[in-house]
Amino acid sequence: MNVFHSTVSVERVKELLAYDKETGVFTWRKTRGKGHAGTVAGWAEKEGYRRILVAGKKFKEHRLAWAMVYGEFPSSDLDHINGVRSDNRIANLRLATRSQNAQNLRGPTSINKTGFLGVRKNGNRWNAVITLNKITTYLGCFKTPEEAHQEYLKAKRHMHKFCTI
C-alpha cells in the first residue's frame, strides 16, 4: 500500500474546507465541533508543520493544499521551497523525492550535537561532510564549527540541486 494513500476523498476535503492558495490558510466551510464556519482550521505542531483533523484523520496541511489545487493527494514527498514548514502557499510547495526533500534542510536534525548542519566533532577539531545519493563526502577538517559549516554550505549550494539557501 502506498504510504501516501488517503482514505478521505478530495471531494470530502473540499466540502469541509476552503483553501486560499495565495496565503496558504485553510478555513472551515461549515461549523463542526469547535471549528466554526469561516475560522482558521488546524493547529501548529512543535516541528513546525500545521495539521487539520478531517474525518477522524490528521493531515498535514501542505498535503491537503496539494490535493485542493491538483485534485489528488501527492504520491511522493512535498518540499516547502522556502524551508518554512507552516508556509502552505501552493507556490511554496513542490513534489520531491525523500532525498531531494532532505537537500533543502536548513538546520541540523535533533541528533546533531554540533548545532551546525553538515558538521561533526572530531577531537578538538570539526569535520565538514555532505551526503548525496547515499554517498558521504569529506570536505575537510576545521578549527571551528563555523568554518566547517561555511565549507559545507558552499558544497551544498553546488551539489544539492533542491537546496534554496
C-alpha positions in Angstrom: 0.0 0.0 0.0 1.2 3.5 -0.9 2.1 5.4 2.3 0.6 8.5 0.8 -2.8 6.9 0.1 -5.7 8.6 1.8 -8.9 7.2 2.9 -10.6 10.6 2.7 -11.6 11.8 -0.8 -10.5 15.2 -2.2 -14.2 16.0 -2.7 -14.9 15.5 1.0 -12.0 17.7 1.9 -13.3 20.4 -0.4 -16.8 20.1 1.2 -15.3 20.8 4.6 -12.5 23.3 3.9 -11.7 26.3 1.9 -8.1 26.9 0.9 -6.6 30.3 -0.1 -3.6 29.4 -2.3 -2.2 32.9 -2.0 -1.9 32.8 1.8 -1.9 29.0 2.3 -4.6 29.3 5.0 -7.4 26.8 5.4 -10.8 27.8 6.9 -13.8 25.8 7.7 -16.7 25.9 5.3 -19.2 24.6 7.9 -19.3 24.6 11.6 -18.1 21.3 13.1 -17.3 20.8 16.7 -15.0 23.6 17.9 -14.4 24.8 14.3 -16.8 27.5 13.3 -17.5 28.3 9.7 -15.1 30.9 8.4 -12.5 30.3 11.2 -8.9 29.1 10.6 -8.7 25.3 10.6 -6.0 23.3 12.1 -3.1 23.7 14.5 0.6 24.1 14.5 2.8 21.3 15.8 6.1 21.7 17.5 8.2 20.6 14.5 6.6 23.5 12.5 4.0 21.7 10.3 0.3 22.5 10.5 -2.3 19.8 10.7 -6.0 19.5 10.3 -8.3 16.8 11.5 -10.6 15.6 8.7 -12.9 12.7 9.1 -11.0 11.5 12.2 -7.6 11.5 10.5 -4.8 14.0 11.0 -3.5 15.5 7.7 -0.5 17.8 7.2 -1.9 21.0 5.6 0.6 21.0 2.8 -0.7 17.6 1.6 -4.3 18.9 1.7 -3.2 22.1 -0.1 -1.8 20.0 -2.9 -5.0 17.9 -3.1 -7.2 21.0 -3.2 -5.3 22.5 -6.1 -4.4 19.5 -8.2 -7.4 17.2 -7.4 -5.4 14.4 -5.9 -3.2 13.7 -2.9 0.5 13.9 -3.8 2.1 10.5 -4.5 5.5 11.5 -3.0 7.0 13.9 -0.5 6.3 17.6 -0.8 9.1 20.1 -0.2 8.5 23.6 1.3 10.7 25.6 -1.1 11.5 28.3 1.4 12.0 25.9 4.2 9.2 27.3 6.3 7.1 24.2 7.3 4.0 26.3 8.1 4.0 28.2 4.8 1.5 26.2 2.8 1.0 28.5 -0.2 0.8 26.4 -3.3 3.7 28.4 -4.9 5.9 27.3 -2.0 5.2 23.5 -2.5 6.9 21.1 -4.9 6.9 17.4 -5.4 10.2 15.8 -4.2 11.8 12.5 -3.6 12.8 11.9 0.0 16.4 12.6 -1.0 15.5 15.9 -2.7 13.4 17.0 0.3 16.4 16.4 2.6 18.6 18.5 0.3 16.5 21.5 1.4 17.2 21.1 5.1 18.2 24.4 6.7 19.3 23.4 10.1 20.6 20.4 12.0 18.4 17.5 12.9 17.7 16.6 16.6 20.5 14.0 16.6 23.2 16.5 15.6 25.1 17.6 18.6 27.2 20.4 17.0 24.3 22.7 16.2 25.5 23.1 12.6 24.2 21.3 9.5 27.0 19.2 7.9 29.4 19.4 10.8 30.8 16.6 13.0 33.1 17.0 16.0 36.5 15.2 15.6 38.5 15.6 18.8 39.2 19.3 19.2 38.5 20.0 15.5 35.4 20.0 13.3 34.8 18.0 10.1 32.5 19.1 7.3 30.7 16.3 5.4 28.0 16.2 2.8 25.9 13.3 1.6 24.4 12.9 -1.9 22.8 9.7 -3.2 23.8 7.9 0.0 27.5 8.8 -0.6 29.1 10.9 2.1 31.9 13.2 1.0 34.5 14.5 3.5 35.0 18.3 2.9 37.8 18.9 5.4 38.8 19.4 9.0 38.5 22.9 10.6 39.4 24.7 13.8 35.8 26.0 14.5 32.4 24.6 13.7 31.5 27.8 12.0 34.4 27.3 9.5 33.3 23.7 8.8 29.7 24.9 8.4 30.7 27.5 5.8 32.6 24.9 3.8 29.5 22.6 4.0 27.2 25.4 2.7 29.5 26.1 -0.3 29.3 22.4 -1.2 25.6 22.2 -0.5 24.8 25.0 -2.9 26.8 23.3 -5.6 25.8 19.6 -5.0 22.2 19.8 -3.7 20.1 21.0 -6.6 17.0 21.2 -4.4 18.8 23.5 -1.9 17.4 27.0 -1.7 19.8 28.5 0.8 
